[in-house]
Amino acid sequence: MTTPSIVILILLSYGTAMLLISRRASRRIRSFQDTIAAPGQTSLFLLAGSAIGGPSGFVIGGAEYGARYGIAGAWYGIGCGLSYFITAALCRFIRTHHYVSPADYFARRYSGHATRMIYTAASISCSVSLLAGQLLAGRTIFLTLGLPAQWGVVLTAVIALVYSNAAGLWGSMAVSSIQSVIIFIGMSTALFLMMSAPGPGILAAALPASSFHLAPFGAEFLVSMTAPIVLASSVNQISFQSAASAKSLKSARGGYLLAGLT
């Protein structure tokens, strides 16, 4: 089987899984609130899986830093783990006040809608980069298959728009959880193959020595790799929505603690 055929098979399988999840998730939606907040619907393991595999997790950044710096790329993952611990500590605060977004806190704290609008506008601006990354991923896949790149961008945008509206927050979290399982299986398999002979020798010969150092860069870069993601957790839209959607405070805390440990 050729590489393009494998890619097409994976895309079809993934698309089918998204459709099945969307159909199941749509049964949970009875109001607009269910779509954007899914109150009381998220289990501990679903929350943990979505945190690990979602766009705010360590998947994209971790892969990039791993390719650049070797095992030192794990520091980004450590930063993500610490951010989940902070979110776990905030779960009681979020759920006690029934916040779905940091914008809700700002509106209550400053007794007005101006700060809510400022946060919302800033959050939308930040989300543009995530959306751009997804569209470029679709473009790259189509280029790999020898298909027009524009089709990949348009198709990815249409799928994301239709699926997000049909599945809501619960469906999006379910897809992220499935991604976490796939990533775990793939990483475990790759690690086993790399550590089996003659894997270690091949890696040592092919990679620079810095790839095996825990910190082949200065303290300033280490802080820039970890601190922003840790600090952003306290004002993260996805963290607020996920914590508010949990079945209970115990599920919310447990999910983020499990994600942080993982």
N, C-alpha and C positions, 0 to 999 in steps of 0.2 A: 504494500500500500504506500502510495507516494505521500509526501508531506502535505501538499494541498488537499488531498483526500482526507487525511487525518484531521486537518484543520476544519474542513467542512463538516466532518462527522461530529467533532467536538461542538461546533457552533449549533448544529441541529439538535444535539443532545441537550445542550444548555438551554436553547430556546424552548424545547419541549418541556423541560423542567420548570422554566419560568411560567409557561402557560398553565401547567398543572397547579403550581403554587398560586398563581393569580386567580384561578378558578376557586380554589379552596379559600383564599383570603377574602375574596369578594363576598362570601357568605357571612363574614364577620362584620361587614360594613352595613350599618343601618342609618348612619348619619355622617355629616361632614366631620364631626368630631372623631368618629371611628376611623376615618380615613387618615387624618393628620396626627392623631394622638393614640389611637387604639387603647383607650383606658382600661386597665385591669386585664389585659389579654396576653401579656408577655411573660413567659416562664423564665426561670433562672437560667437554664441552659440556652434558650433562644437569645436572651439578652447577651450572655457571654459570647456566644458564637457570632452574633452580629457585630459586637464591639471589636472582636479580633479580625473578622473578615471584611468589615465595612471600610468605606473610603477614609474614615478618620483613624483607622487602625494602622498597623505597621507594615501592611502588605506592599504598597507602592514605594514608600520611602525606604523601607527596610531592604527591598530588592535593589534599589538604586545604590544605597550606601554599601550594601554587601558586594555589589559588582565593582565599586570603586576602591573599597578599603579592606575587603576580606572580612575576617571575623570581627574587626572593629566596627563594622556596620551594625552589629548587635546593639550598640549604644542607643541607636534610634528606637529599637524595640524596647529597650529598658526604659527610655523616656515615656513611651506609650504605656508601658505597664505601670509606671508611677502615676501617670495621669489618670488611669483607671482607679487607682487607690484613692486619689483625691475625689473623684466623682463618687466613689462608694461612701466617702465621708460626708458628701453633700446630699446624699439621697434622702435623709430624713428632712432636711431643710426644703428640698424641692417638693417632696410629697406632702409635707405638712401644710405648705402654703398653696398647694395645687398649681404649681408653676408648670407650664408646658414649654416655655421658652425663657431665656434670660430677659427678653423684652418685657415679660410679665413682671419680673422683679423690678426692673428699672421704672416701669410705669407706677408700681406701688410705692417704691422707695422715693421717687421724686414727684409724686402726685401730679402726673400729667402724661400726655401722649408724645411729647416732643422727644424724650429720650428713647421711648419705644420705637419711634420712627427712625431715629438715628441708628439704633442697633440693627433694626431690620434692614435698612439700606446697606449698612456695612456687611451684614451677614450675606446678603444677596451678592454683593460684590466679591466676597471671598469664595462663594460657591461657583462663580464663573470659572475659576481655575480648575476646580474638580470636574465640572462639566466639559471643559475644553480637553482635559486629559482623557475622558471617556470617548469623546468624539474622535480624537487623534488615534486612540487605540483601534476604533472601528476602521478608520482610514488605513492604518498600518496593516490590519488583517486583510483588507481587500487588495491592497497593493501586493501583499505576499501571494495572494491567489491569482494575481494578474488581472484583477477586475478594476474598473474605474474607481479611483479614490473617493470621488464625490458621492458615489453610491454608499460607501461605507459610512461616511459622515451623516448623510441623510437617514439611512436605515437605522443607525444607532440612535439618533435623536428621536425618531418616530417610536422605536421600541421603548426607549426610556420614558417618553412622555405617556404613551398608552399604558405601559405596565405600571408606572407609579400611580396613575389615577385609578387603575382597576384594582390593584393589590393593596394600596395604602401603605401605612407605616409597617403593619404586621407582615405583609408580604415582602416588603423590602428587607426587613430584618431576617426573614426566613431565607431569602436568597443569599444574604451575607453569611448566614450560618452554614449553609451548604458549601459556600466558597471556603469557609474555614476548614470544614472536613476534608474537602478536596486538597487544599493546601497542606494540611497536616499529613495526609497520605502521601502526597508528592514529595514533601520535604523528608519524611521518614524513609521513603524508598531511595531518594537521592543520597541521603546521609549513609544509609547502609551500603549502597554501591560504592560511594567514595571511600569509605573506611575499609572496604574489602580489598585485598591485594589484587592488582598492583596499584590501587587507587591512590594511597598516600604518596607513593613515590612519584606518580605522574603529576599530582598536584604540586609537590615540592619543586619539581623540575619546570613546570609551566608557569607558576605564579611567582611574583617577586617576594622577597623575604618579608616585606612590610605587610603582606596580606595575612601573615600569621601573628602579627603584633596586636595586643589588646588596644593600644592607643598610638597609632603611627602619626599622630598629629598633635598640635598644641592644645593647652587647656581652653583657650578661647574658642577653638572650633568644636571642642567637645561640649562646651556649654551651649553653643549655638545649635548643636545637633539635638540636645535633650531638653534644655530649659523651655524653649517656646512651646513645645507640645505639652509639657507639664503644666505651664501657666495657663495655656489656652483651655484646659479642661474645665476650669471654673466658669467659663462663659461660652461653652460649646453648645450650640443648638441641638445637635444630635444627642448629646449626653442628657440634656434636660428632657427631651422627648422620650428617650428610651427609659429613663428612670421613672418618668410619670406613667409610662405604659405598663410597667410591671404589675403583676398580680398582687404583690404585697411589698412592704418595705424590705422584708427578708429576701424576697426574690431579687429586688433591685440591688441591694447591697451584695448579696451572694454572687449575682451575675458579674458585677464589676470586679469584685475580689477575685473570682475565678479567672476572668479575662486578664487581670493584672498578673496573676501568678503564672498563667500560661505564656 
